[in-house]
Amino acid sequence: MAWLLLRGDLPTRAQSRLLQMALVAAVDHGPQAPSIAAARMAASCGVGLNNAVATGVNLLGDVHGGAGQQCLEWLVDLADRVDADGLPCADVVADRLGEARARGERVPGFGHRFHPRDPRRDPLVAAVRDHVAEFGGGRFLRVALEIERQLASDPSRQVPMNIDGATAVIYAELGFAPELARGLFLLSRSVGILVHSWEERQQGSRIKGPMPPPLLPAYEGPAPRSVERSALDG
């Protein structure tokens, strides 16, 4: 249905399977993710379920939630450079990575805070390999794998493709614009946000804070002091 409404036609079986895998893979990120933590906090503050979900969705911006769109922009730019310049993919990717390093720019869609290798990467990439030939794709997958290969060649920067990169490859191969990649990610992640918001509502907690009460910081400001009345009147 999402494909039909966005594209105006029906997907092939291969396209449908890849889109489904990308959507399912990004549904949840656990309660520690800022968007989900904020939604759970909102749900404990007496707002409606729709407000709690909106709170979480509205936190998905360029820093938290934007890497898939940013990675897709990289993939489109690099694939277009390869096609336009007629240069080997490895050379084009090396030049772009050099630009990124010179600017101190991170490579979106690669690396993970918790996993040396994102466990969702391999099945998603394997699915792209299996299905893109059915609709004449593969150019964006080649670029992504070349980025990964070159990043792995530097021992200080071994950052394999993560979920954002793998789903960006899928959305690129399926022909979605970069901004729509973020829209589809929001569609997917909103399911997880809804579930966490509902779970928090069922627990009956009130005003859930960002830290457990025992960890509340102690006051370390100025000691108590007297204030002149004239200062208060002013």
Secondary structure, DSSP 8 states (H G I E B T S, - for coil): -HHHHHHSS---HHHHHHHHHHHHHTS---TTSHHHHHHHHHHTTT--HHHHHHHHHTT-SSSSS-HHHHHHHHHHHHHHHHHHH---HHHHHHHHHHHHHHHT---TTB--SS-SS-TTHHHHHHHHHHHGGGGT--HHHHHHHHHHHHHHTSGGG---B-HHHHHHHHHHHTT--HHHHHHHHHHHHHHHHHHHHHHHHHHT--S--SS-GGG-----S-------HHHHH-
